[in-house]
């Protein structure tokens, strides 16, 4: 997917610094996963560095986005404890 804009590392860090504190665990995974996919090749690593989340968290979010994740009341992933 060609990009019509340029996003710097500083832009990503600012965005995640402002947004992530307001999100629960699931929302952070989905937001970072969607951002990684929007950035394309190298997006998972760029988002992980900018957000401070682990590569596996961002990758799991991206995979959830790829699979067509549905809205849910759950906060934690299945098997990761109660809601």
HELIX and SHEET records of a PDB file:
HELIX    1   1 UNK A    9  UNK A   19  1                                  11    
HELIX    2   2 UNK A   20  UNK A   22  5                                   3    
HELIX    3   3 UNK A   25  UNK A   39  1                                  15    
HELIX    4   4 UNK A   43  UNK A   51  1                                   9    
HELIX    5   5 UNK A   55  UNK A   66  1                                  12    
END                                                                             
